[in-house]
């Protein structure tokens, strides 16, 4: 674990993040093609379409129009302000899984918003 400082604020755009378990089947959507250029993210839907969100391609075993999740995953993004300190655990496809020092809340933050202490 490393400590990082939030250099640039980030606002979560997804209040109800998708949460997936190993072996869970999902409906595959589009690959990310936004201006941020975050590669290897695929939009997925749970089979009941009650939850949806971006999932790392590395966690999906593709089976036609569906996929099977190979690693437990939560798409929770953190809303952070500049100057906040976070514990950094993992980087994946341009995002870091972090924990806020102030509240212990965990979630994803774009790596471009972070600076290592």
TIVO-2410 file (N, C-alpha, C; in nm, 3 decimals):
# residues 117
REC num residu      c1      c2      c3 atome chaine
REC   1      X   0.084  -0.118   0.000     N      A
REC   1      X   0.000   0.000   0.000    CA      A
REC   1      X   0.089   0.125   0.000     C      A
REC   2      X   0.049   0.223  -0.080     N      A
REC   2      X   0.121   0.350  -0.088    CA      A
REC   2      X   0.025   0.463  -0.054     C      A
REC   3      X   0.081   0.578  -0.020     N      A
REC   3      X  -0.001   0.696   0.004    CA      A
REC   3      X   0.005   0.788  -0.118     C      A
REC   4      X  -0.110   0.840  -0.155     N      A
REC   4      X  -0.120   0.934  -0.266    CA      A
REC   4      X  -0.197   1.056  -0.218     C      A
REC   5      X  -0.175   1.167  -0.289     N      A
REC   5      X  -0.250   1.290  -0.267    CA      A
REC   5      X  -0.335   1.315  -0.390     C      A
REC   6      X  -0.458   1.358  -0.368     N      A
REC   6      X  -0.546   1.392  -0.479    CA      A
REC   6      X  -0.500   1.526  -0.534     C      A
REC   7      X  -0.456   1.526  -0.658     N      A
REC   7      X  -0.407   1.647  -0.725    CA      A
REC   7      X  -0.523   1.724  -0.789     C      A
REC   8      X  -0.617   1.649  -0.847     N      A
REC   8      X  -0.729   1.707  -0.919    CA      A
REC   8      X  -0.859   1.647  -0.865     C      A
REC   9      X  -0.959   1.728  -0.832     N      A
REC   9      X  -1.087   1.674  -0.783    CA      A
REC   9      X  -1.150   1.578  -0.883     C      A
REC  10      X  -1.226   1.481  -0.832     N      A
REC  10      X  -1.300   1.388  -0.916    CA      A
REC  10      X  -1.439   1.370  -0.858     C      A
REC  11      X  -1.541   1.380  -0.943     N      A
REC  11      X  -1.681   1.362  -0.903    CA      A
REC  11      X  -1.732   1.232  -0.964     C      A
REC  12      X  -1.782   1.143  -0.880     N      A
REC  12      X  -1.840   1.018  -0.930    CA      A
REC  12      X  -1.966   1.048  -1.010     C      A
REC  13      X  -1.978   0.982  -1.125     N      A
REC  13      X  -2.097   0.999  -1.209    CA      A
REC  13      X  -2.195   0.883  -1.197     C      A
REC  14      X  -2.162   0.786  -1.110     N      A
REC  14      X  -2.242   0.665  -1.101    CA      A
REC  14      X  -2.279   0.637  -0.955     C      A
REC  15      X  -2.396   0.686  -0.911     N      A
REC  15      X  -2.435   0.669  -0.770    CA      A
REC  15      X  -2.470   0.525  -0.732     C      A
REC  16      X  -2.502   0.440  -0.828     N      A
REC  16      X  -2.538   0.301  -0.802    CA      A
REC  16      X  -2.446   0.208  -0.879     C      A
REC  17      X  -2.324   0.188  -0.829     N      A
REC  17      X  -2.224   0.111  -0.905    CA      A
REC  17      X  -2.260  -0.037  -0.916     C      A
REC  18      X  -2.220  -0.094  -1.028     N      A
REC  18      X  -2.240  -0.237  -1.048    CA      A
REC  18      X  -2.145  -0.313  -0.954     C      A
REC  19      X  -2.194  -0.421  -0.897     N      A
REC  19      X  -2.116  -0.510  -0.809    CA      A
REC  19      X  -2.134  -0.651  -0.863     C      A
REC  20      X  -2.022  -0.719  -0.884     N      A
REC  20      X  -2.027  -0.850  -0.947    CA      A
REC  20      X  -1.944  -0.952  -0.870     C      A
REC  21      X  -1.991  -1.076  -0.871     N      A
REC  21      X  -1.923  -1.186  -0.804    CA      A
REC  21      X  -1.858  -1.278  -0.907     C      A
REC  22      X  -1.758  -1.352  -0.864     N      A
REC  22      X  -1.694  -1.451  -0.951    CA      A
REC  22      X  -1.800  -1.549  -1.000     C      A
REC  23      X  -1.799  -1.575  -1.130     N      A
REC  23      X  -1.893  -1.669  -1.190    CA      A
REC  23      X  -2.025  -1.607  -1.235     C      A
REC  24      X  -2.048  -1.482  -1.199     N      A
REC  24      X  -2.172  -1.415  -1.238    CA      A
REC  24      X  -2.170  -1.386  -1.388     C      A
REC  25      X  -2.285  -1.405  -1.452     N      A
REC  25      X  -2.300  -1.381  -1.596    CA      A
REC  25      X  -2.348  -1.238  -1.616     C      A
REC  26      X  -2.294  -1.171  -1.719     N      A
REC  26      X  -2.335  -1.035  -1.753    CA      A
REC  26      X  -2.364  -1.025  -1.903     C      A
REC  27      X  -2.441  -0.924  -1.938     N      A
REC  27      X  -2.466  -0.891  -2.078    CA      A
REC  27      X  -2.358  -0.790  -2.118     C      A
REC  28      X  -2.289  -0.818  -2.227     N      A
REC  28      X  -2.180  -0.730  -2.271    CA      A
REC  28      X  -2.232  -0.613  -2.352     C      A
REC  29      X  -2.184  -0.495  -2.320     N      A
REC  29      X  -2.215  -0.375  -2.394    CA      A
REC  29      X  -2.091  -0.327  -2.468     C      A
REC  30      X  -2.085  -0.196  -2.491     N      A
REC  30      X  -1.977  -0.138  -2.572    CA      A
REC  30      X  -1.847  -0.124  -2.493     C      A
REC  31      X  -1.736  -0.123  -2.567     N      A
REC  31      X  -1.607  -0.089  -2.511    CA      A
REC  31      X  -1.600   0.063  -2.496     C      A
REC  32      X  -1.526   0.112  -2.395     N      A
REC  32      X  -1.512   0.256  -2.377    CA      A
REC  32      X  -1.443   0.317  -2.499     C      A
REC  33      X  -1.500   0.424  -2.550     N      A
REC  33      X  -1.440   0.495  -2.663    CA      A
REC  33      X  -1.446   0.646  -2.640     C      A
REC  34      X  -1.450   0.684  -2.513     N      A
REC  34      X  -1.462   0.825  -2.478    CA      A
REC  34      X  -1.332   0.902  -2.496     C      A
REC  35      X  -1.340   1.033  -2.482     N      A
REC  35      X  -1.224   1.119  -2.502    CA      A
REC  35      X  -1.114   1.099  -2.397     C      A
REC  36      X  -1.148   1.037  -2.284     N      A
REC  36      X  -1.049   1.014  -2.179    CA      A
REC  36      X  -0.947   0.908  -2.220     C      A
REC  37      X  -0.985   0.823  -2.318     N      A
REC  37      X  -0.897   0.719  -2.370    CA      A
REC  37      X  -0.861   0.614  -2.264     C      A
REC  38      X  -0.960   0.577  -2.183     N      A
REC  38      X  -0.940   0.469  -2.087    CA      A
REC  38      X  -0.968   0.338  -2.158     C      A
REC  39      X  -0.864   0.262  -2.179     N      A
REC  39      X  -0.876   0.138  -2.254    CA      A
REC  39      X  -0.914   0.021  -2.163     C      A
REC  40      X  -0.972  -0.082  -2.225     N      A
REC  40      X  -1.005  -0.208  -2.159    CA      A
REC  40      X  -1.117  -0.198  -2.057     C      A
REC  41      X  -1.210  -0.106  -2.078     N      A
REC  41      X  -1.332  -0.099  -1.996    CA      A
REC  41      X  -1.451  -0.130  -2.085     C      A
REC  42      X  -1.537  -0.220  -2.038     N      A
REC  42      X  -1.656  -0.259  -2.114    CA      A
REC  42      X  -1.779  -0.232  -2.029     C      A
REC  43      X  -1.881  -0.173  -2.091     N      A
REC  43      X  -2.007  -0.148  -2.022    CA      A
REC  43      X  -2.084  -0.278  -2.017     C      A
REC  44      X  -2.128  -0.317  -1.897     N      A
REC  44      X  -2.198  -0.444  -1.879    CA      A
REC  44      X  -2.328  -0.423  -1.802     C      A
REC  45      X  -2.417  -0.519  -1.817     N      A
REC  45      X  -2.546  -0.520  -1.749    CA      A
REC  45      X  -2.562  -0.655  -1.679     C      A
REC  46      X  -2.621  -0.654  -1.559     N      A
REC  46      X  -2.656  -0.781  -1.498    CA      A
REC  46      X  -2.768  -0.843  -1.581     C      A
REC  47      X  -2.785  -0.974  -1.573     N      A
REC  47      X  -2.885  -1.042  -1.656    CA      A
REC  47      X  -3.026  -0.988  -1.634     C      A
REC  48      X  -3.057  -0.945  -1.512     N      A
REC  48      X  -3.190  -0.889  -1.483    CA      A
REC  48      X  -3.200  -0.741  -1.519     C      A
REC  49      X  -3.089  -0.684  -1.568     N      A
REC  49      X  -3.079  -0.542  -1.607    CA      A
REC  49      X  -3.109  -0.446  -1.492     C      A
REC  50      X  -3.092  -0.493  -1.370     N      A
REC  50      X  -3.113  -0.408  -1.253    CA      A
REC  50      X  -2.990  -0.326  -1.218     C      A
REC  51      X  -2.875  -0.365  -1.273     N      A
REC  51      X  -2.750  -0.296  -1.245    CA      A
REC  51      X  -2.665  -0.292  -1.371     C      A
REC  52      X  -2.589  -0.184  -1.387     N      A
REC  52      X  -2.505  -0.169  -1.505    CA      A
REC  52      X  -2.386  -0.082  -1.471     C      A
REC  53      X  -2.280  -0.095  -1.551     N      A
REC  53      X  -2.163  -0.012  -1.528    CA      A
REC  53      X  -2.042  -0.063  -1.602     C      A
REC  54      X  -1.931   0.009  -1.585     N      A
REC  54      X  -1.805  -0.022  -1.651    CA      A
REC  54      X  -1.731  -0.131  -1.575     C      A
REC  55      X  -1.682  -0.231  -1.650     N      A
REC  55      X  -1.613  -0.346  -1.593    CA      A
REC  55      X  -1.482  -0.364  -1.668     C      A
REC  56      X  -1.372  -0.394  -1.597     N      A
REC  56      X  -1.246  -0.419  -1.666    CA      A
REC  56      X  -1.254  -0.542  -1.756     C      A
REC  57      X  -1.208  -0.529  -1.878     N      A
REC  57      X  -1.205  -0.641  -1.972    CA      A
REC  57      X  -1.134  -0.763  -1.914     C      A
REC  58      X  -1.031  -0.738  -1.831     N      A
REC  58      X  -0.951  -0.845  -1.774    CA      A
REC  58      X  -1.034  -0.935  -1.682     C      A
REC  59      X  -1.150  -0.887  -1.635     N      A
REC  59      X  -1.233  -0.963  -1.542    CA      A
REC  59      X  -1.348  -1.036  -1.613     C      A
REC  60      X  -1.347  -1.035  -1.747     N      A
REC  60      X  -1.458  -1.092  -1.823    CA      A
REC  60      X  -1.408  -1.204  -1.913     C      A
REC  61      X  -1.469  -1.322  -1.901     N      A
REC  61      X  -1.447  -1.431  -1.995    CA      A
REC  61      X  -1.565  -1.427  -2.091     C      A
REC  62      X  -1.539  -1.389  -2.215     N      A
REC  62      X  -1.645  -1.367  -2.312    CA      A
REC  62      X  -1.703  -1.499  -2.364     C      A
REC  63      X  -1.836  -1.500  -2.374     N      A
REC  63      X  -1.910  -1.614  -2.429    CA      A
REC  63      X  -2.022  -1.557  -2.516     C      A
REC  64      X  -1.987  -1.518  -2.638     N      A
REC  64      X  -2.085  -1.457  -2.729    CA      A
REC  64      X  -2.121  -1.318  -2.680     C      A
REC  65      X  -2.252  -1.294  -2.665     N      A
REC  65      X  -2.301  -1.164  -2.620    CA      A
REC  65      X  -2.298  -1.151  -2.468     C      A
REC  66      X  -2.255  -1.256  -2.401     N      A
REC  66      X  -2.248  -1.256  -2.255    CA      A
REC  66      X  -2.104  -1.271  -2.209     C      A
REC  67      X  -2.084  -1.253  -2.082     N      A
REC  67      X  -1.953  -1.274  -2.022    CA      A
REC  67      X  -1.969  -1.331  -1.884     C      A
REC  68      X  -1.865  -1.401  -1.839     N      A
REC  68      X  -1.862  -1.455  -1.704    CA      A
REC  68      X  -1.753  -1.379  -1.628     C      A
REC  69      X  -1.787  -1.332  -1.509     N      A
REC  69      X  -1.694  -1.254  -1.428    CA      A
REC  69      X  -1.593  -1.348  -1.362     C      A
REC  70      X  -1.465  -1.317  -1.377     N      A
REC  70      X  -1.358  -1.402  -1.325    CA      A
REC  70      X  -1.295  -1.351  -1.196     C      A
REC  71      X  -1.329  -1.227  -1.154     N      A
REC  71      X  -1.279  -1.170  -1.029    CA      A
REC  71      X  -1.387  -1.080  -0.971     C      A
REC  72      X  -1.412  -1.091  -0.841     N      A
REC  72      X  -1.513  -1.005  -0.778    CA      A
REC  72      X  -1.479  -0.859  -0.807     C      A
REC  73      X  -1.582  -0.780  -0.834     N      A
REC  73      X  -1.559  -0.643  -0.878    CA      A
REC  73      X  -1.670  -0.551  -0.832     C      A
REC  74      X  -1.632  -0.429  -0.794     N      A
REC  74      X  -1.725  -0.323  -0.762    CA      A
REC  74      X  -1.680  -0.197  -0.835     C      A
REC  75      X  -1.771  -0.130  -0.903     N      A
REC  75      X  -1.738  -0.012  -0.983    CA      A
REC  75      X  -1.750   0.120  -0.904     C      A
REC  76      X  -1.754   0.113  -0.773     N      A
REC  76      X  -1.770   0.233  -0.690    CA      A
REC  76      X  -1.657   0.333  -0.715     C      A
REC  77      X  -1.693   0.454  -0.753     N      A
REC  77      X  -1.596   0.564  -0.771    CA      A
REC  77      X  -1.602   0.654  -0.649     C      A
REC  78      X  -1.486   0.706  -0.611     N      A
REC  78      X  -1.481   0.801  -0.501    CA      A
REC  78      X  -1.494   0.944  -0.555     C      A
REC  79      X  -1.570   1.025  -0.483     N      A
REC  79      X  -1.573   1.169  -0.508    CA      A
REC  79      X  -1.469   1.229  -0.415     C      A
REC  80      X  -1.370   1.297  -0.473     N      A
REC  80      X  -1.258   1.349  -0.394    CA      A
REC  80      X  -1.229   1.494  -0.429     C      A
REC  81      X  -1.172   1.564  -0.331     N      A
REC  81      X  -1.129   1.703  -0.350    CA      A
REC  81      X  -0.978   1.709  -0.353     C      A
REC  82      X  -0.926   1.811  -0.417     N      A
REC  82      X  -0.782   1.830  -0.421    CA      A
REC  82      X  -0.723   1.840  -0.281     C      A
REC  83      X  -0.607   1.777  -0.261     N      A
REC  83      X  -0.539   1.782  -0.133    CA      A
REC  83      X  -0.570   1.666  -0.040     C      A
REC  84      X  -0.676   1.590  -0.069     N      A
REC  84      X  -0.708   1.476   0.016    CA      A
REC  84      X  -0.601   1.368   0.004     C      A
REC  85      X  -0.580   1.294   0.111     N      A
REC  85      X  -0.485   1.184   0.111    CA      A
REC  85      X  -0.562   1.052   0.101     C      A
REC  86      X  -0.507   0.960   0.023     N      A
REC  86      X  -0.569   0.829   0.007    CA      A
REC  86      X  -0.463   0.720   0.017     C      A
REC  87      X  -0.507   0.603   0.062     N      A
REC  87      X  -0.423   0.484   0.057    CA      A
REC  87      X  -0.450   0.419  -0.079     C      A
REC  88      X  -0.344   0.386  -0.149     N      A
REC  88      X  -0.354   0.333  -0.285    CA      A
REC  88      X  -0.323   0.182  -0.281     C      A
REC  89      X  -0.412   0.101  -0.340     N      A
REC  89      X  -0.394  -0.044  -0.336    CA      A
REC  89      X  -0.364  -0.107  -0.471     C      A
REC  90      X  -0.425  -0.054  -0.578     N      A
REC  90      X  -0.415  -0.123  -0.707    CA      A
REC  90      X  -0.446  -0.029  -0.822     C      A
REC  91      X  -0.373  -0.045  -0.932     N      A
REC  91      X  -0.404   0.030  -1.055    CA      A
REC  91      X  -0.458  -0.067  -1.158     C      A
REC  92      X  -0.558  -0.023  -1.232     N      A
REC  92      X  -0.616  -0.104  -1.337    CA      A
REC  92      X  -0.672  -0.013  -1.446     C      A
REC  93      X  -0.616  -0.022  -1.564     N      A
REC  93      X  -0.668   0.050  -1.681    CA      A
REC  93      X  -0.684   0.200  -1.657     C      A
REC  94      X  -0.584   0.262  -1.592     N      A
REC  94      X  -0.587   0.406  -1.571    CA      A
REC  94      X  -0.661   0.453  -1.447     C      A
REC  95      X  -0.706   0.360  -1.364     N      A
REC  95      X  -0.778   0.392  -1.241    CA      A
REC  95      X  -0.708   0.327  -1.123     C      A
REC  96      X  -0.717   0.390  -1.006     N      A
REC  96      X  -0.659   0.334  -0.884    CA      A
REC  96      X  -0.766   0.302  -0.783     C      A
REC  97      X  -0.755   0.182  -0.721     N      A
REC  97      X  -0.846   0.146  -0.611    CA      A
REC  97      X  -0.783   0.204  -0.485     C      A
REC  98      X  -0.857   0.292  -0.418     N      A
REC  98      X  -0.802   0.368  -0.306    CA      A
REC  98      X  -0.898   0.367  -0.187     C      A
REC  99      X  -0.844   0.410  -0.074     N      A
REC  99      X  -0.923   0.428   0.047    CA      A
REC  99      X  -0.898   0.569   0.099     C      A
REC 100      X  -1.006   0.643   0.122     N      A
REC 100      X  -0.994   0.778   0.177    CA      A
REC 100      X  -0.944   0.772   0.321     C      A
REC 101      X  -0.842   0.848   0.354     N      A
REC 101      X  -0.793   0.852   0.492    CA      A
REC 101      X  -0.897   0.909   0.586     C      A
REC 102      X  -0.978   1.003   0.537     N      A
REC 102      X  -1.074   1.073   0.623    CA      A
REC 102      X  -1.194   0.988   0.663     C      A
REC 103      X  -1.236   0.894   0.577     N      A
REC 103      X  -1.359   0.819   0.606    CA      A
REC 103      X  -1.343   0.667   0.594     C      A
REC 104      X  -1.232   0.620   0.542     N      A
REC 104      X  -1.208   0.477   0.515    CA      A
REC 104      X  -1.293   0.423   0.399     C      A
REC 105      X  -1.366   0.510   0.329     N      A
REC 105      X  -1.444   0.467   0.212    CA      A
REC 105      X  -1.347   0.424   0.101     C      A
REC 106      X  -1.379   0.314   0.032     N      A
REC 106      X  -1.295   0.264  -0.076    CA      A
REC 106      X  -1.364   0.278  -0.210     C      A
REC 107      X  -1.283   0.299  -0.315     N      A
REC 107      X  -1.338   0.308  -0.449    CA      A
REC 107      X  -1.231   0.348  -0.549     C      A
REC 108      X  -1.273   0.368  -0.672     N      A
REC 108      X  -1.184   0.400  -0.784    CA      A
REC 108      X  -1.169   0.551  -0.800     C      A
REC 109      X  -1.046   0.591  -0.837     N      A
REC 109      X  -1.014   0.730  -0.870    CA      A
REC 109      X  -0.926   0.725  -0.996     C      A
REC 110      X  -0.951   0.812  -1.095     N      A
REC 110      X  -0.863   0.814  -1.211    CA      A
REC 110      X  -0.718   0.844  -1.168     C      A
REC 111      X  -0.624   0.771  -1.223     N      A
REC 111      X  -0.483   0.789  -1.187    CA      A
REC 111      X  -0.435   0.931  -1.219     C      A
REC 112      X  -0.492   0.994  -1.322     N      A
REC 112      X  -0.451   1.130  -1.358    CA      A
REC 112      X  -0.483   1.231  -1.248     C      A
REC 113      X  -0.568   1.193  -1.151     N      A
REC 113      X  -0.604   1.281  -1.041    CA      A
REC 113      X  -0.511   1.264  -0.921     C      A
REC 114      X  -0.421   1.165  -0.924     N      A
REC 114      X  -0.341   1.129  -0.808    CA      A
REC 114      X  -0.193   1.157  -0.827     C      A
REC 115      X  -0.125   1.187  -0.716     N      A
REC 115      X   0.020   1.203  -0.711    CA      A
REC 115      X   0.071   1.122  -0.593     C      A
REC 116      X   0.176   1.042  -0.616     N      A
REC 116      X   0.232   0.964  -0.507    CA      A
REC 116      X   0.302   1.056  -0.408     C      A
REC 117      X   0.281   1.031  -0.279     N      A
REC 117      X   0.346   1.111  -0.172    CA      A
REC 117      X   0.491   1.075  -0.160     C      A
***
